[in-house]
Structures are given as structure tokens and as C-alpha cells.
Amino acid sequence: MPSQDHPVHRDVLDNGLRVLVAPQSGTGVVGVAVHYDVGMRSEPKGRTGFAHLFEHLMFQGSESLPKLEHFRTVQSSGGSFNGSTHFDYTEYHEVMPAAALERGLFLEADRMRAPAITAENLANQVDVVSEEIRLNVLNRPYGGFPWILLPPVLFDTFANAHNGYGDFVDLRAATVADAAEFFETYYSPANAVLTICGDIDPGMALDLAGSHFSDVPARPAPKRPSFAEPAPNGTKRAIHHDPLAPTPAVALGWRLPDPVDRLDDYLAYVMLGEILTVGESARLQQAVVDTGLATDIWAGPGLLGGPLDSRDPDVFGLSAIHPQQVGVDEVIGAADQVLSTLAADGPAPDELRRAAIRFATAVFRENDSVAGRTLNLGSSELLHARAELIDELPALVAGVTAEQVAAAAATLGKNRAELELVGRGAAQGGTHGGKS
């Protein structure tokens, strides 16, 4: 899906909103997405989970629409909608029949202009998010593993280490004033990217975007602070007890090169993840799962959303679920041996080629849908200032050399986080000492 076949048209409105239009003829549908440059890392201390809570608030009505009307409008048009909160951004989107484009633009502009931030809506969504945490984390085996549990072991600063899903005490302490301030600070047009993708005329789409969004009041985009912090010097260890987990698990985490400023170096780790765990012939699959040391294993960049879904600092994670009778150090040792061998010898040429093909296939498949392409264009523009990157990735990854993969594997030594998850039925304590 080369970029010249799907050119991206750009505009910047007077209020600072960046607009992307990407025609994809013959689909019959259109995607509308707004990516705001605010995510879990932007939450203030004492307000864990606030970015995700605010995402929920944005669906509770707006200047012109009562609660639930957004849902009814999209669904009655034969469309679908959703939103999600990530480490560095929050997105909202609709996919609708192409003839309903203006309806989708109106909906997003209306809540960008003035969402319904009320005490009733806030209290209701605190309850909804709290129930979501119970369902997805507290009452689920391996809930939050590893994306919630590993960062506080690997990182020291609040922005990088805290629980982005939220703490019940913090969520209940949130006020309407907090929400209004969060909106004023982060939900300005100048802090957002609007993406329109699908069966559209680019000129008409740009005109419609201007007519619906140009009167959203301008506010300056907040200056994004640096979230950088030193990488671990040695191994940082912790134990987490999960009484719902039937068997134990382990997660390792390493710091990655900056995915924006050092993209070429970062992509070597993308290929490393493919070689380690994707496919039946993957190295960790053969050395750890096929030998009975683990029942499931995964490795690669990104703890939430996969590779290239956040700015620096990003994480290369490795996680495995293993039988009770297998010690955590056995699993770690086997993984370390695989990494050591790759660092010394690099991948075989055919192994590297297959990994590049698998990655390219996944990228093409994801961006073949209007929904996937709309979201990926917007996030790439926001994080990398280059939406076209999503079409360039297959060629860039195909250019990664065996030497680069070997060098990436060589960095995954002992300067890391190790998290042991102890399941039910295990003796108290664990192989490693540390916080839980």
C-alpha cells in the first residue's frame, strides 16, 4: 500500500487544528478520528486514571447533543464508534457510510467545542470506570499484567510508573473543576489532529472540516514536558501476588531507543520481537514453550498498543506464563540464552526475511481497513509528525540488517526490570524479593 497511491492532504486551521485527509476510493465508508496529544503520562499526581476517565466523559453529551445522542446518531447512520486512551495520546473515532461524513465531523467538532462536564456525568463515569477496573484488572487472572504492573518496576517517575487505569481513591476524588481544567489545558484544537480517511473527495473533505471546526475557540497547545529518566543500572525486581492466576508468570522490561529521534535503531527491536515470538519457528517459542518451560510467551516493543504507539521512553517487554513446577529463574535463564545466542550470531538470512514479510503483512492487513488506516495515520502524525510513516514501515523494516538485530539483542542484558507474578496455590514469597 505505497503512499503515492493514497496521498495525504494537509491543512492547519486558524485555531491550530491539524487536518489530514486520505482518500481511499471504492470503500464506500469514511473514518473520522481526532487524536489529542494527552495520555496517561500527562495525568497529575493524585489523579491516576484521569485521562481514561476524561475519555469516558467525552461521550456524555456536548454543546448541542444530550447524553447518548452521539451513540444514536452514529448507529442510526449505520456506523460504529469508539475511543481509547494510550500513554501519550487519546483518540476518538467513527466509521460511517461515506455520505455521512459531515455528520461525523459535526459530532467531533461539537464535543471538541464544549463537552458536557457536569457533576452528574462525572459521578456516573467514575462508577463506570471503577467497574471496568474491577472487571478487567482486579477480578481477572493476570489483570494488568504486564502493562500496569511492570512500569513501576522499570521506572521511577510518576509519569512513567503510575497506574494509568486509575486508583479508586484518586478517581473518586476527581472534581468537575479538575475535569474542566483538564479540558482547557489539553483538549484545544492546537493540541489535536483530525483525520478523515475513506471514500471521499479531498477538497470537499477539507472544506467540510474547516466549516465545522474553524469556530472551535483557539487555545494554545500545552508545552509537553520531557518524560525522560535514566535507564536502570542493574536489575530491578519485584513480586506481585495474583490469587486468581492459575499458574505463575514473569515479565521482563528494558528501555528502548527513542522511537521518534532514533527510529532506525528502534526498528531493529521491532524485528527482534518478530524473530523471538512470532510464528511457530520463533526462537522463544522453540526454546521456552516447546520445551515445556512456559505455556505462552511474548516479546516486543510497546506494553500498550504495540510498537510505535508512544514516544520516549518506550519499553521492550518479554512476558511468559509458565507451569507451577517450573521456576521463574529457569524461564528467565532460557530467554537470556536465546538473547545471548542472537547477540553473538544474529538471525539467519532466511529468518530475517520471513520476519520482515510477517511484519509487512500485518501492517498491510491493519491498514487495509478504513478504521485501522484512519487511526494509524492520526497517531503517526501526532507522535512522529509524519502520517506517511505507516506506508513506509514495511520497506524500513525490510532494510533492518542481521547486524542491527544482533546489536539490539546484545543490549537486553541485566539493566532491566524483572517482575514475578505468583499465582494461586504457590508458597508465599517468591524466587525474587521486592515490592508487590
N, C-alpha and C positions, 0 to 999 in steps of 0.2 A: 504494500500500500504506500508507494512513494509519495512524498509530499507534493510533487508537482501535479499529481492527479487530483489532489484535494487542497488547493491553495487556501491559506488562512488570510482573511481580510481583517484589517485592524482599524480601530478608531479610538480616540480618547475624548470623552465628553468634557464640557467646560467644568463640570463638578469633579473631574478626576477619574470617573469610571472608565476602566479599560474594557473595550468591547472586541470580542473575537467572533468572526463569522466564518464557518467552514462548511461549504456546500457539499452534500453527498447525495447526488441526484438518484432518483429511482427508488428511494427507500419509502416514500410516502409518509414519513414521520419526521418530526423535528424534536431535538433536545434543547432545552434551555437550562442553563446552570449558572449559579452565582457562587463563586469561591471567595470567601472573606479571609483576609490574612490574619487570622486569630485562631488559636487552637489551645490544646491543654497546657502547653508551655506558657501561655500568656496569663494563666489564672493567678490571681494574687494569693499570697499566703492566707490561710484561713478560709479559702473558698475553693477547696478541691472539688472538681467535678462541675465547676461553674460554666465552662464553655459548652459542655454537653447539655447542662440544664438550659442554657440560653437557646441552644438549638431547638429544644422542645418548645420553648416559649414562642419561637418564631412561627410556629404552626397554629397558634391560638387566636388567630384573628389579627386584623390590621386596620388601617385608617378607614377603608371602605367596606371591609368584609367582616361579618361576625364570625365567631368561633365555628369551626367545621366547614365554613363556606369554601375555603381553599380546597379542601378534600372533595367536596361535592362538585365544584367547578371542573377540576381535573378529571375526576372519574366519570362525570356525565359527558365529558368530551371524548371518552374512550382512551384516556391516558393513565399514566402512573406517575408517582412522585415519591421522593424520599429526601433525606438529608443525613449527613454523618459528620462526626467530629474527629479530627485527627490531631497529631502532635502539633502541627504548625498551621492548620487551616480548618475551616468549617465550610461545608458545601451544602447547597440546596438545589434540587433539580426536578424537572418534569420532562417526560417524554409523551408527546401528544401527536395526533394527526397533523400533518403539515398545515392544514387550513386553520388550525387552532393556535398558530404561532403567537398572534397578538394577544390571545387570552393568557398564554403562559408568561409573556413579557409583563402584562398588566399585573399578574399575581405577584411576581418577584419585585417589581418596582413598588407596588403598594406596601409590601412589608419592609422593604428597604427604607421607605419614607417614614413609616410610623407603625411598628408592630404594637399590638395591644398588650402593654406591660401593666398588668393590674395585680392587686393583692390576691384576688380570686384565682387568676390564671397561674400566678407563681406558686401558690399553695398547692393547687391541683397538680402541677408538673413536678413539684418536689416529691409528691406522693408517687407519681408515675415513675420517675427516675429511681426512687428508692426501691420500688417493686422490681424494676428492671435489674438493679444491682443484686437483689435477693435471688432473682431467677437466674441471672447469667454468671454470678460470681459466688455468692455465699451458699447457695443451695445446689450447686452444680459441681460434680467432680472435676478437679483441675481448673476450677473457675479462676480466671485472671492469670492463668499460667501459660506462658511466662510474661505476657506484656505488662501486667500490673506488678508482678512480684519481682521481676529481675531488675528493672531500673533502679530501685532504691539500694540494690547491692552494688551496681556498677557506677552509679552517680552519687554525688554529694549535695548538689544544689537542689533547692526546692523545685525549680522549674523543670529539671530533668528527672528528678527522682520521685515526685509525688504521684499519688493515685489519681489518674485523670478521670476515672469513673466517678469518684467522689466519696467522701465520708459523710455518713448520715448527720453527724453534728454540724458539719460545715454546710451541708445542703439546707438543713432546717434553719440555719442562722441567716441565710440569704434574704435580703430585703428588696423591696421594689426600687429603692434608691440605688442599691448595688446593681440591679439589672439595668436601670436607666443609665447609669454611668458607664456600664459595660457597652451598651448600645452606642452611646455618644462617642465613646473612645474608639471602638473597633469596627462598627458597622457603618462607616462612612463610605460613600461611593469611591473615594480615592483609595480606599483600602480593600477594593474588591475587583474581581474580574468577572464580566458577564460573557458567557459563551453560548453561541447559537450554532447548532450543527444539524444538518439533515437536508431534506428536500426543499430547498429554499433558494430564492434569488438573493444574492449577496447585497445588492444595492437596496432592495426593499427591506431586508432584514436590518441593515444598518440604520435606515431611516426610521423604522419602527422602534428600534432600540432607543434612538435619540428622542423620539416623541414621547416615550413612556418614562424614560429615566432622567432626561435632562433637567426636569424640575425638582428632582430629589435634592434637598439642600446640601450644598457643599460644606464639608468639614475637612480639616487637614488629616491626612493619614498619620497615625501614631508612629513614632520612631521605634523600630523594632530593636530591642536590646540584643546584645550578644549573649547566647546561652552556652558559650564555650566554657569548658572546665578541663583541668588536666586529666589525662588518661590514668588508669590505675597503675601504680608502681608495685607490681606483685599481684598476688591472688587475694581477692576479697570474697569471703564465704558467708553463707547464711543457710539456715534451715527453716522450712515452712511446713507446718503440720496441717494436713488436709484429711479430716476424718471421713470425707466422702469418697476419696480416691481409692479404688480397689487395689492398686499397685503403686509403687513409688515412681518418681520421675526425677530428672535432673535437667538443669538448663545452664548453659554457659553463655557469656556475653563478652564481646570485645568491641572496642571503639573502631570506627571506620574512618577512612579519609573523607574530607568534606565532599558530599555528593554534588555540590554546585561548583566550587572552585577547583576540585580535583576529580572531575568526572571520569577521566580515563583510568585513574588509579582505582576509583570506586567500582567501575565496571568489571575489573578483574575479580572482585569479590562476588559480583553477580554470577560470573561464570564459575567461580569456585563453589558457590551454593548449588548450582546446577549439577556439577560433577559429583558433589558429595551426596546428594539425596534425591535427585530427580531421575526416575526410571529404575527398572529392576536391576540394571547393571551399575547403579550408582555406588560409589565407594563405601559410604557409611551403611548403605543398605546391605551390601555383601559382608562387610566386616563386623557389623554390630547386630543387625536384625536377623540376617540369615544364619548367624552363628548362635542365636538364642539369647544374646546378651540384652536385647531390647525387643519390644513388640512394635514400636513405632519410633521413627527418628526424623528430624527435620533440621536443616541448616540453611542459612542465607541472610542477606541484608534485610533490615526492617523488622521490627517487632509488631507493628500495626500497619497494615496496608501494603506490606511488601517493599521491594526495593524502590528507591527514588520517590518515596512518599513523604519525606521530611527533609529539612535542611540539617546542617551540622548542629549538634552531634547526632550521628546515627549509629546503629548497633548491628553488628553481625552476631546473630544468635544461633545456638545449637541446642536443641531440646530433644529429650528421649524419655519414653515411658518404658520401664523395664520390670521384669519379674521380681517378686519379693526375695527370692533366693539369690539374686544377682546383686552384688554390692555396687554402690554408686561409683566407687573408685575403679571397678572393672570396666564400667561403661565409659567413664572419662578416659581411662588408660587406652582403651581400644580406639576411641575417637582421636586421641592425641597421636597414636601410632599412624593412623590414616593421614592426619595432617602432616606429620613428620615425613612420611614417605612422599607425599605430594610436594612438599617443600624441597626435598632432595632431588626428586626425579622429574617433577612436573607431570602433567597429564600426557597421555599418548596422543598423537595427531588425530586419530580417528575419534578418540574420546572427546577431544576438544571440539571437533567438527560436529559431532552429534549433539553436544551440549548447546552449541550456538544455534543449531537448527531447532532444537526443542524450545529454546528461549524465543527465537523469532516466530515460531508457530504460535506460541502463547500470546505474544504481542499482537500478531495479526488477528488472532481469534478474538481477543479482548476488544480491539479497536474496530472490528467489523460491525459491531452493533452501534447504533446511534447513541445509545445511552453510554456505553463504555467510551466511545470516542469523545463525546461531549465532556465527560468528567475528566478524562485524561488530558485533553487539550487545556482545560481550565487549570488543573493542578500543575501541569508542566509550565504554563505561562506564569502562574503565581510564584512557584518555587524557583524556577530556572530562568524566568523572563524569556522563555523560548518554547512556545507550544509545539513547534515543528519537531522538537526533540523526540516525540513519540513515534514519528515516522523514521527517524534516523537511527533509533536504537538497534534494530536488527543488524545494520551494517557496522555500527560501532562495536557491538558485542562480537560480531564475526571477526573483527580486527584484533581482538584480545589475543595475545600470544601465550604459548605454554610457559614462557619465562615469567610473564606477568602473573599468571595464576600461581606458579611456584613461589614467587615473591610474596604474594598475598597470603598463601598458606603459611609461609615462614613467620609472618607477624602474629599468628594466632597461637602464641605461647602462653606463658603464665601470667602476663599482665592482663588479667581478666576477672570477671565475676563468676562465681560458681554458686548455684542455688540448688539445694537438695530438697525435694518435696517428699515428705514422709507420709505414706498412705495409712489407711486404717489397718489395724492388726499388727503394726510394727511396734517394736520396743521404743519407748520414749528416748529422745536424744537423736542420734544420727551419726553418720560417718564423720560429718564435719561439725565443728562448733560454730556458733554465730547467732545472729538475731533471727527472730521468726516473725 
